[in-house]
Amino acid sequence: MHTLRNDELEVTILEPVADHRLGNLMSGPTSPDAFNWFDGQGIPDAFSVTPAREGLTLVPGIGNCDMEGRKIVEWCQWEVEISAMRSSFLTRQQLGDASLELERTVELSSRSVRSLTRLKNGPKGSLSLRW
């Protein structure tokens, strides 16, 4: 985990590369007992899971998943940039023709926490972000 802090605020953030060893962080606080892809720990966004190929589904921010077998077949890879008051996480995912770029930035400004999520669809197909 990483802590952002300034003179007025301190926020702890899960870091997908370093904290991966703690388990399936993005599969939800009830995993694996109550399996739910969309109940993330502390993330307010959920993604429609439409791209599927050969029994796999691309789940943004998680990876390529076997929904019937309830397992992650291939984890997405994250690029992480961390400073004292800003953390940025970027992943590029692909399954067949479907591809995306997902970026999450969390930044402190005085007593405010600013969180920005950017989803960029690849050249073929599209994914939707539900807020």
Protein Blocks (a to p, Z undefined) as FASTA:
>chain_A
ZZdddfkbccddddfklmmmnocfknojkbcklgcfklcghiabdcddfbggehiacdeh
iaccdfklopafbdcdddddddfkbccddddddehjbccddddddddehjaccddddddd
dfeocddddZZ
